[in-house]
Amino acid sequence: MTRRSTWPGPEAAGADEDGGDPASSRAGVGSPRIKGGRRAPNSRSSGTGSAPFGDGTDEMGQASTASPEQRARALCLRLLTGSPKTRAQLAEAMRRKEIPDEVAETVLARFEEAGMIDDDAFADAWVESRHHSKGLARRALARELRTKGLESEVIEAAVSQLDTDQEVRTARALVERKLRSTRGLDRQRRIRRLAGLLARKGYGEDLSRRVIREAMEAEAAEDPEASSGQQAEEDWEL
């Protein structure tokens, strides 16, 4: 990786490949902090009287008298305390709560100024976390980031941190682990499983073919009775 996330200490997080936020991942992005290193307050300490929740009710479930801006602020704080979110995710959450667009834009702008919303940092942390924890390639990472509502330029800048050499190393590690678990299966079934694994992780066919062939050649060198790389290449075409 050539860039490091500045987002204060992603879901990519304990989720598998379901695209969750990087809250407890290797990238180290957790609850957002505001200037001075203090952790962002949640909705129960936001100073809005009876501490309204995002849906406009207080702790007793009674209708809150909070203004739309107070509700918007409390909702964003609550969501950000759970895990980092993109600007688009917070905007959508406020739309679902029927908070006026102009109010939502005002609150989002203030959170951005305070550094509590940072789409660039979110994308950087997501790429680092999901690649190292799940072995995802650039194609799969870009697909996940698009579901977070990020702009194309932000996504492109984030995935560009992951160079081709790193992708190849990760693909080889994935194949080597899977290859051991497929011993005893016939060649075609092994290849299908290896190719399917890499495809799900977002790796292209050419890279997958090369990595699988190399892995099977190395295995054959150690065990003459194992499938050869050339045979693997031929079986791929079947």
Salt bridges, closest charged atoms under 4 A:
GLU17 OE2 - LYS201 NZ 2.65
ASP21 OD2 - LYS85 NZ 2.89
ASP21 OD1 - LYS148 NZ 3.63
GLU59 OE2 - ARG44 NH1 3.21
GLU69 OE2 - ARG110 NH1 2.15
GLU92 OE1 - ARG95 NH2 2.92
GLU92 OE2 - ARG96 NH1 3.85
GLU105 OE1 - ARG87 NH2 3.13
GLU112 OE2 - ARG87 NE 3.08
ASP124 OD1 - ARG3 NH2 2.97
GLU128 OE2 - ARG4 NH1 2.16
GLU144 OE2 - ARG130 NH2 2.79
GLU167 OE1 - ARG138 NH2 3.08
ASP186 OD2 - ARG189 NE 3.96
GLU205 OE2 - ARG209 NH2 3.04
GLU214 OE1 - ARG172 NH2 3.14
GLU219 OE2 - ARG183 NH2 3.48
GLU219 OE2 - ARG190 NH2 2.86
ASP223 OD2 - ARG183 NH1 3.76
GLU233 OE2 - ARG209 NH1 3.59
GLU233 OE1 - ARG213 NH1 3.19
ASP235 OD2 - ARG187 NE 3.14
GLU237 OE2 - ARG209 NH1 2.83
